[in-house]
């Protein structure tokens, strides 16, 4: 249970304990409470400042977000999801009866019109079960240098992709792997925007971020990390395509019963829920 306590909370507790111990130690040598308070005030302030600086260093600044919506999704252009398209053959199938490929990508940057795909990772879910050993992971050569700040983010260097195939070849390999499966991803519209520039993606799709917004309308944080923490799942190899795809797959499986309670039992229901969540996020305006 302790491993789920946030470090920021532990720092606050440590600051309180330190101040209490300092006060208790000094109390033994002073009977004048007023004098004791004056003497200890600078120490209290100093201790509080030290812990405040440490807390600021480990706690990311996240803007307040109304209505339990994610503060800055990578994209609010959800058109690649084709949520208005109906798939008669699977619309009435329960979510735990679908064949699903959960996918994630790494790119040279966040501009879906100018940056390039450099990694695709995916895992497969069949009948509500993550299939062990059934995965896809490929690097793609973007044909240009990977920016240094991006390399620091996902750890993919120019040397690693120097002899990798072009993105078109990698995408075709992925589509062969996926077949007719439903594609699921976290803010997958971002990934699809890159893929669709290379070749049109025709598979049905669902977005775990949008499903989370629909299943937990009062939650303030729908990030991948927050969802993993909520469902007691660890993210292995964060910011690698396969690592994030694997975490998203496990989160999606946890979401299925939550979606059932929200009334989204079939693929068609999940599409409608994604569309509703997308409308809510778009109503906030540009993500920055």
C-alpha positions as a Markdown table, in Angstrom:
| # | Residue | x | y | z |
|---|---|---|---|---|
| 1 | Unk | 0.0 | 0.0 | 0.0 |
| 2 | Unk | 2.9 | 2.4 | 0.8 |
| 3 | Unk | 4.2 | 2.2 | -2.8 |
| 4 | Unk | 1.0 | 3.9 | -3.9 |
| 5 | Unk | 1.5 | 7.0 | -1.7 |
| 6 | Unk | 2.7 | 9.9 | -3.8 |
| 7 | Unk | 6.2 | 11.2 | -3.1 |
| 8 | Unk | 4.8 | 14.7 | -2.7 |
| 9 | Unk | 2.5 | 13.5 | 0.1 |
| 10 | Unk | 5.5 | 11.8 | 1.8 |
| 11 | Unk | 7.4 | 15.1 | 1.7 |
| 12 | Unk | 4.6 | 17.0 | 3.3 |
| 13 | Unk | 4.4 | 14.3 | 6.0 |
| 14 | Unk | 8.2 | 14.5 | 6.5 |
| 15 | Unk | 8.1 | 18.3 | 6.8 |
| 16 | Unk | 5.5 | 18.0 | 9.6 |
| 17 | Unk | 7.4 | 15.3 | 11.4 |
| 18 | Unk | 10.7 | 17.3 | 11.2 |
| 19 | Unk | 9.0 | 20.5 | 12.5 |
| 20 | Unk | 7.4 | 18.4 | 15.3 |
| 21 | Unk | 10.7 | 16.8 | 16.3 |
| 22 | Unk | 12.5 | 20.1 | 16.3 |
| 23 | Unk | 9.8 | 21.7 | 18.4 |
| 24 | Unk | 9.7 | 18.7 | 20.8 |
| 25 | Unk | 13.5 | 18.8 | 21.2 |
| 26 | Unk | 13.6 | 22.5 | 22.0 |
| 27 | Unk | 10.6 | 22.2 | 24.4 |
| 28 | Unk | 12.7 | 20.2 | 26.8 |
| 29 | Unk | 15.0 | 23.2 | 27.4 |
| 30 | Unk | 12.4 | 26.0 | 27.6 |
| 31 | Unk | 9.5 | 26.7 | 29.8 |
| 32 | Unk | 8.6 | 30.0 | 28.1 |
| 33 | Unk | 6.2 | 29.1 | 25.3 |
| 34 | Unk | 6.3 | 32.6 | 23.7 |
| 35 | Unk | 10.1 | 32.7 | 23.7 |
| 36 | Unk | 10.2 | 29.2 | 22.3 |
| 37 | Unk | 7.9 | 30.2 | 19.5 |
| 38 | Unk | 10.0 | 33.2 | 18.6 |
| 39 | Unk | 13.2 | 31.2 | 18.7 |
| 40 | Unk | 11.8 | 28.4 | 16.5 |
| 41 | Unk | 10.0 | 30.5 | 14.0 |
| 42 | Unk | 13.0 | 30.9 | 11.7 |
| 43 | Unk | 13.7 | 27.2 | 11.8 |
| 44 | Unk | 10.1 | 26.3 | 11.0 |
| 45 | Unk | 10.1 | 28.7 | 8.1 |
| 46 | Unk | 13.4 | 27.3 | 6.8 |
| 47 | Unk | 12.3 | 23.7 | 7.1 |
| 48 | Unk | 9.0 | 24.5 | 5.3 |
| 49 | Unk | 10.8 | 26.3 | 2.5 |
| 50 | Unk | 13.3 | 23.4 | 2.0 |
| 51 | Unk | 10.4 | 20.9 | 1.7 |
| 52 | Unk | 8.4 | 23.3 | -0.5 |
| 53 | Unk | 11.3 | 23.5 | -3.0 |
| 54 | Unk | 11.7 | 19.7 | -3.0 |
| 55 | Unk | 7.9 | 19.3 | -3.5 |
| 56 | Unk | 8.0 | 21.7 | -6.4 |
| 57 | Unk | 10.8 | 19.8 | -8.0 |
| 58 | Unk | 9.0 | 16.5 | -8.0 |
| 59 | Unk | 5.4 | 17.6 | -8.6 |
| 60 | Unk | 4.6 | 18.6 | -12.2 |
| 61 | Unk | 2.5 | 21.7 | -12.6 |
| 62 | Unk | -0.9 | 20.7 | -14.1 |
| 63 | Unk | -3.5 | 23.3 | -14.9 |
| 64 | Unk | -6.9 | 23.1 | -13.3 |
| 65 | Unk | -9.4 | 21.4 | -15.6 |
| 66 | Unk | -13.1 | 21.6 | -15.4 |
| 67 | Unk | -15.5 | 18.7 | -15.7 |
| 68 | Unk | -12.9 | 16.0 | -15.2 |
| 69 | Unk | -11.3 | 16.5 | -18.6 |
| 70 | Unk | -7.6 | 15.9 | -19.5 |
| 71 | Unk | -5.7 | 19.2 | -19.5 |
| 72 | Unk | -3.7 | 18.8 | -22.7 |
| 73 | Unk | -4.4 | 15.8 | -24.9 |
| 74 | Unk | -1.8 | 15.5 | -27.7 |
| 75 | Unk | -4.6 | 16.4 | -30.1 |
| 76 | Unk | -8.2 | 17.4 | -30.0 |
| 77 | Unk | -8.7 | 16.6 | -33.7 |
| 78 | Unk | -10.6 | 13.4 | -33.3 |
| 79 | Unk | -11.6 | 13.1 | -36.9 |
| 80 | Unk | -9.2 | 10.1 | -37.6 |
| 81 | Unk | -11.3 | 8.0 | -35.2 |
| 82 | Unk | -14.2 | 8.2 | -37.6 |
| 83 | Unk | -16.7 | 8.0 | -34.7 |
| 84 | Unk | -19.6 | 8.7 | -37.0 |
| 85 | Unk | -19.0 | 5.6 | -39.0 |
| 86 | Unk | -21.0 | 2.5 | -38.2 |
| 87 | Unk | -19.6 | -1.0 | -38.5 |
| 88 | Unk | -22.6 | -3.3 | -38.8 |
| 89 | Unk | -20.6 | -6.5 | -38.3 |
| 90 | Unk | -19.2 | -5.6 | -34.9 |
| 91 | Unk | -21.5 | -2.7 | -33.6 |
| 92 | Unk | -23.5 | -5.1 | -31.4 |
| 93 | Unk | -20.6 | -7.2 | -30.2 |
| 94 | Unk | -19.7 | -6.9 | -26.5 |
| 95 | Unk | -16.3 | -5.3 | -25.9 |
| 96 | Unk | -14.9 | -8.5 | -24.4 |
| 97 | Unk | -15.7 | -10.4 | -27.6 |
| 98 | Unk | -13.7 | -8.2 | -30.0 |
| 99 | Unk | -10.3 | -8.9 | -31.5 |
| 100 | Unk | -8.4 | -5.8 | -30.6 |
| 101 | Unk | -4.9 | -4.5 | -31.4 |
| 102 | Unk | -3.7 | -1.9 | -29.0 |
| 103 | Unk | -1.2 | 0.4 | -30.7 |
| 104 | Unk | 1.2 | 3.3 | -29.8 |
| 105 | Unk | 3.7 | 5.3 | -31.7 |
| 106 | Unk | 6.8 | 7.4 | -31.1 |
| 107 | Unk | 7.5 | 10.3 | -33.4 |
| 108 | Unk | 10.1 | 13.0 | -34.1 |
| 109 | Unk | 7.8 | 15.6 | -32.5 |
| 110 | Unk | 4.3 | 16.6 | -31.7 |
| 111 | Unk | 3.3 | 18.3 | -35.0 |
| 112 | Unk | 1.1 | 15.8 | -36.8 |
| 113 | Unk | 1.5 | 17.6 | -40.1 |
| 114 | Unk | 5.3 | 18.0 | -40.2 |
| 115 | Unk | 6.9 | 15.4 | -37.9 |
| 116 | Unk | 7.5 | 11.8 | -38.7 |
| 117 | Unk | 6.8 | 8.3 | -37.4 |
| 118 | Unk | 9.9 | 6.5 | -35.9 |
| 119 | Unk | 8.4 | 3.6 | -33.9 |
| 120 | Unk | 5.2 | 1.5 | -33.8 |
| 121 | Unk | 4.4 | -0.9 | -31.0 |
| 122 | Unk | 1.3 | -3.0 | -30.6 |
| 123 | Unk | -0.2 | -5.9 | -28.6 |
| 124 | Unk | -3.2 | -8.1 | -29.2 |
| 125 | Unk | -6.4 | -8.7 | -27.1 |
| 126 | Unk | -8.8 | -11.5 | -28.0 |
| 127 | Unk | -12.0 | -12.2 | -26.2 |
| 128 | Unk | -11.0 | -10.0 | -23.3 |
| 129 | Unk | -7.6 | -11.5 | -22.8 |
| 130 | Unk | -4.2 | -10.0 | -23.5 |
| 131 | Unk | -2.3 | -12.5 | -25.6 |
| 132 | Unk | 1.2 | -13.0 | -24.2 |
| 133 | Unk | 4.0 | -13.1 | -26.7 |
| 134 | Unk | 1.8 | -11.7 | -29.4 |
| 135 | Unk | 3.3 | -8.2 | -30.0 |
| 136 | Unk | 4.6 | -5.9 | -32.8 |
| 137 | Unk | 7.5 | -3.5 | -32.4 |
| 138 | Unk | 9.4 | -1.8 | -35.3 |
| 139 | Unk | 11.6 | 1.3 | -35.8 |
| 140 | Unk | 11.3 | 3.5 | -38.8 |
| 141 | Unk | 13.8 | 5.7 | -40.4 |
| 142 | Unk | 12.3 | 9.3 | -40.7 |
| 143 | Unk | 14.9 | 10.3 | -43.3 |
| 144 | Unk | 16.0 | 13.3 | -41.2 |
| 145 | Unk | 17.6 | 13.9 | -37.8 |
| 146 | Unk | 15.6 | 13.3 | -34.6 |
| 147 | Unk | 15.6 | 16.5 | -32.5 |
| 148 | Unk | 17.7 | 16.2 | -29.3 |
| 149 | Unk | 14.8 | 17.1 | -27.0 |
| 150 | Unk | 12.7 | 14.4 | -28.6 |
| 151 | Unk | 15.6 | 11.8 | -28.2 |
| 152 | Unk | 15.7 | 12.6 | -24.5 |
| 153 | Unk | 11.9 | 12.0 | -24.3 |
| 154 | Unk | 11.8 | 8.5 | -25.8 |
| 155 | Unk | 15.4 | 7.5 | -26.1 |
| 156 | Unk | 15.4 | 6.7 | -29.8 |
| 157 | Unk | 18.5 | 8.1 | -31.5 |
| 158 | Unk | 19.6 | 8.7 | -35.1 |
| 159 | Unk | 21.9 | 5.7 | -34.8 |
| 160 | Unk | 19.1 | 3.4 | -33.8 |
| 161 | Unk | 17.0 | 4.2 | -36.9 |
| 162 | Unk | 19.9 | 4.6 | -39.4 |
| 163 | Unk | 19.3 | 1.2 | -41.0 |
| 164 | Unk | 15.6 | 0.9 | -40.2 |
| 165 | Unk | 13.1 | 0.7 | -43.1 |
| 166 | Unk | 11.1 | 3.7 | -44.2 |
| 167 | Unk | 7.8 | 4.5 | -42.4 |
| 168 | Unk | 5.7 | 3.2 | -45.3 |
| 169 | Unk | 7.2 | -0.3 | -45.0 |
| 170 | Unk | 6.7 | -0.3 | -41.3 |
| 171 | Unk | 3.1 | 0.8 | -41.5 |
| 172 | Unk | 2.3 | -2.0 | -44.0 |
| 173 | Unk | 3.9 | -4.5 | -41.7 |
| 174 | Unk | 1.7 | -3.1 | -38.8 |
| 175 | Unk | -1.4 | -3.3 | -40.9 |
| 176 | Unk | -0.6 | -6.9 | -41.8 |
| 177 | Unk | -0.2 | -7.6 | -38.1 |
| 178 | Unk | -3.5 | -5.9 | -37.2 |
| 179 | Unk | -5.6 | -7.4 | -39.9 |
| 180 | Unk | -9.3 | -6.5 | -39.3 |
| 181 | Unk | -8.9 | -6.0 | -35.6 |
| 182 | Unk | -10.3 | -2.9 | -33.8 |
| 183 | Unk | -7.5 | -0.5 | -33.1 |
| 184 | Unk | -7.3 | 0.9 | -29.5 |
| 185 | Unk | -4.9 | 3.4 | -28.2 |
| 186 | Unk | -4.5 | 6.2 | -25.7 |
| 187 | Unk | -5.3 | 9.5 | -27.5 |
| 188 | Unk | -5.0 | 7.3 | -30.6 |
| 189 | Unk | -6.2 | 10.2 | -32.9 |
| 190 | Unk | -2.6 | 11.5 | -32.5 |
| 191 | Unk | -1.1 | 8.2 | -33.7 |
| 192 | Unk | -3.7 | 7.8 | -36.5 |
| 193 | Unk | -2.9 | 11.3 | -37.8 |
| 194 | Unk | 0.7 | 10.2 | -38.5 |
| 195 | Unk | -0.3 | 6.9 | -39.9 |
| 196 | Unk | -2.9 | 8.4 | -42.2 |
| 197 | Unk | -0.3 | 10.6 | -43.8 |
| 198 | Unk | 1.5 | 7.4 | -44.9 |
| 199 | Unk | -1.5 | 5.3 | -45.8 |
| 200 | Unk | -5.2 | 5.3 | -44.9 |
| 201 | Unk | -6.2 | 3.4 | -41.8 |
| 202 | Unk | -9.5 | 1.7 | -42.4 |
| 203 | Unk | -9.8 | -0.3 | -39.1 |
| 204 | Unk | -12.5 | 0.6 | -36.5 |
| 205 | Unk | -10.9 | 2.5 | -33.6 |
| 206 | Unk | -11.5 | 3.3 | -29.9 |
| 207 | Unk | -9.7 | 5.7 | -27.6 |
| 208 | Unk | -9.0 | 4.8 | -24.0 |
| 209 | Unk | -8.6 | 8.4 | -23.0 |
| 210 | Unk | -12.1 | 9.2 | -24.3 |
| 211 | Unk | -13.5 | 6.0 | -22.8 |
| 212 | Unk | -12.1 | 7.0 | -19.4 |
| 213 | Unk | -13.7 | 10.5 | -19.7 |
| 214 | Unk | -17.0 | 8.7 | -20.3 |
| 215 | Unk | -16.6 | 6.1 | -17.6 |
| 216 | Unk | -15.3 | 8.5 | -14.9 |
| 217 | Unk | -16.9 | 11.9 | -15.7 |
| 218 | Unk | -15.9 | 13.4 | -12.4 |
| 219 | Unk | -12.2 | 12.4 | -12.5 |
| 220 | Unk | -9.7 | 15.3 | -12.9 |
| 221 | Unk | -6.8 | 13.3 | -14.4 |
| 222 | Unk | -7.2 | 10.9 | -17.3 |
| 223 | Unk | -3.5 | 10.6 | -18.1 |
| 224 | Unk | -2.0 | 7.2 | -18.8 |
| 225 | Unk | -0.1 | 7.4 | -15.6 |
| 226 | Unk | -3.2 | 8.3 | -13.5 |
| 227 | Unk | -5.2 | 5.5 | -15.1 |
| 228 | Unk | -2.4 | 3.0 | -14.5 |
| 229 | Unk | -2.2 | 4.1 | -10.8 |
| 230 | Unk | -6.0 | 3.9 | -10.5 |
| 231 | Unk | -6.0 | 0.3 | -11.7 |
| 232 | Unk | -2.9 | -0.7 | -9.8 |
| 233 | Unk | -1.0 | -1.3 | -13.1 |
| 234 | Unk | 2.7 | -0.5 | -13.7 |
| 235 | Unk | 3.9 | 1.1 | -16.9 |
| 236 | Unk | 7.0 | -0.7 | -18.1 |
| 237 | Unk | 9.3 | 1.1 | -20.5 |
| 238 | Unk | 7.3 | 4.3 | -20.5 |
| 239 | Unk | 7.6 | 6.4 | -23.7 |
| 240 | Unk | 8.4 | 3.4 | -25.9 |
| 241 | Unk | 5.7 | 2.4 | -28.3 |
| 242 | Unk | 5.5 | -1.2 | -27.1 |
| 243 | Unk | 5.7 | -0.3 | -23.4 |
| 244 | Unk | 2.9 | 2.3 | -23.7 |
| 245 | Unk | 0.8 | -0.1 | -25.9 |
| 246 | Unk | 1.1 | -2.8 | -23.3 |
| 247 | Unk | 0.0 | -0.5 | -20.5 |
| 248 | Unk | -2.9 | 0.9 | -22.5 |
| 249 | Unk | -4.0 | -2.7 | -23.2 |
| 250 | Unk | -4.1 | -3.6 | -19.5 |
| 251 | Unk | -5.9 | -0.3 | -18.7 |
| 252 | Unk | -8.5 | -1.0 | -21.5 |
| 253 | Unk | -9.3 | -4.4 | -20.0 |
| 254 | Unk | -9.8 | -2.7 | -16.6 |
| 255 | Unk | -12.1 | -0.2 | -18.3 |
| 256 | Unk | -14.4 | -2.8 | -19.8 |
| 257 | Unk | -16.4 | -3.4 | -16.5 |
| 258 | Unk | -16.4 | 0.3 | -15.8 |
| 259 | Unk | -17.9 | 1.0 | -19.2 |
| 260 | Unk | -20.5 | -1.7 | -18.7 |
| 261 | Unk | -21.6 | 0.1 | -15.5 |
| 262 | Unk | -21.8 | 3.3 | -17.6 |
| 263 | Unk | -24.0 | 1.6 | -20.1 |
| 264 | Unk | -21.4 | 1.1 | -22.8 |
| 265 | Unk | -21.4 | -2.7 | -23.4 |
| 266 | Unk | -20.9 | -3.0 | -27.1 |
| 267 | Unk | -18.5 | -1.6 | -29.7 |
| 268 | Unk | -21.3 | 0.7 | -30.9 |
| 269 | Unk | -21.9 | 1.9 | -27.4 |
| 270 | Unk | -18.2 | 2.6 | -26.9 |
| 271 | Unk | -18.1 | 4.6 | -30.1 |
| 272 | Unk | -21.0 | 6.7 | -29.0 |
| 273 | Unk | -19.3 | 7.3 | -25.6 |
| 274 | Unk | -16.0 | 8.3 | -27.3 |
| 275 | Unk | -18.0 | 10.7 | -29.5 |
| 276 | Unk | -19.7 | 12.3 | -26.5 |
| 277 | Unk | -16.3 | 12.6 | -24.7 |
| 278 | Unk | -14.7 | 14.1 | -27.8 |
| 279 | Unk | -17.4 | 16.8 | -27.9 |
| 280 | Unk | -16.8 | 17.7 | -24.3 |
| 281 | Unk | -13.1 | 18.0 | -24.8 |
| 282 | Unk | -13.5 | 20.1 | -28.0 |
| 283 | Unk | -15.9 | 22.4 | -26.2 |
| 284 | Unk | -12.9 | 23.5 | -24.1 |
| 285 | Unk | -11.2 | 25.0 | -27.2 |
| 286 | Unk | -7.6 | 24.4 | -28.4 |
| 287 | Unk | -5.4 | 22.4 | -26.2 |
| 288 | Unk | -2.6 | 25.0 | -26.3 |
